[in-house]
Every structure is written in C-alpha cells, then in structure tokens.
Amino acid sequence: MSMLDKIKDMIKGHPHQTRQGVEKAGDMTDKKTGDKYTHQVDTGQQKLNEQFGNDEKPPHT
C-alpha cells in the first residue's frame, strides 16, 4: 500500500477538513514564498483535491 493510499484511507469521510488542510498548506506556502509561486501552488492544491476526491472548488474569501 502506497503512502497516498494510506493518506486517502485516513481522510476518507472528511472531505471538508481535507479541503481546508490543502487550502491552509497552500496559503502558508504562498506566504513563505511571498506569493512568488501562487499559480504553481494553486495547481498543486487542485491536483491534491482531485487525488483525495475533493474536486469541488472551495469558496474564496
């Protein structure tokens, strides 16, 4: 079983919390890099949400 499969099993049934975690990690990365890689971070967030089955886009505040 791969690491990604283990993570998927752990977060199964918690899509909202998973999406929040991905958003928070992306926001922290943007802050640490001075928004230099915002496009790449957003793409990474989208890919993670797709992998974890959280395809719907969260509302931006």
C-alpha positions in Angstrom: 0.0 0.0 0.0 1.5 3.3 -1.0 1.7 6.4 1.2 -1.0 8.1 -0.8 -3.4 5.2 -0.3 -2.7 5.3 3.4 -3.5 9.0 3.5 -6.7 8.5 1.4 -7.8 5.9 3.9 -7.2 8.3 6.9 -9.1 11.2 5.4 -12.0 9.2 3.9 -15.2 10.7 5.1 -13.7 14.0 5.9 -13.7 16.0 2.6 -14.3 19.4 4.2 -11.4 19.1 6.7 -9.2 17.7 3.9 -10.0 20.6 1.6 -9.4 23.1 4.5 -6.0 21.5 5.1 -4.9 21.7 1.5 -6.0 25.3 1.4 -4.2 26.2 4.6 -1.0 24.5 3.4 -1.2 26.4 0.1 -1.8 29.7 1.8 1.2 29.1 4.1 3.4 28.3 1.1 2.3 31.4 -0.6 3.1 33.5 2.5 6.5 31.9 2.9 7.4 32.5 -0.8 6.0 36.0 -1.0 3.3 34.9 -3.5 6.1 34.2 -6.0 4.7 30.8 -6.9 0.9 31.3 -6.5 0.0 29.8 -9.8 2.0 26.6 -9.1 0.6 26.4 -5.6 -2.9 26.7 -6.8 -2.3 24.0 -9.4 -0.9 21.8 -6.7 -3.9 22.4 -4.5 -6.2 21.5 -7.3 -4.3 18.2 -8.0 -4.3 17.2 -4.3 -8.0 17.8 -4.1 -8.6 15.7 -7.2 -6.4 12.9 -5.7 -8.3 13.0 -2.5 -11.7 13.1 -4.2 -12.4 16.8 -3.3 -13.0 18.1 -6.8 -15.3 20.9 -5.9 -13.7 24.3 -5.6 -13.9 25.9 -2.2 -15.3 29.4 -1.9 -12.5 32.1 -1.8 -12.8 34.7 0.9 
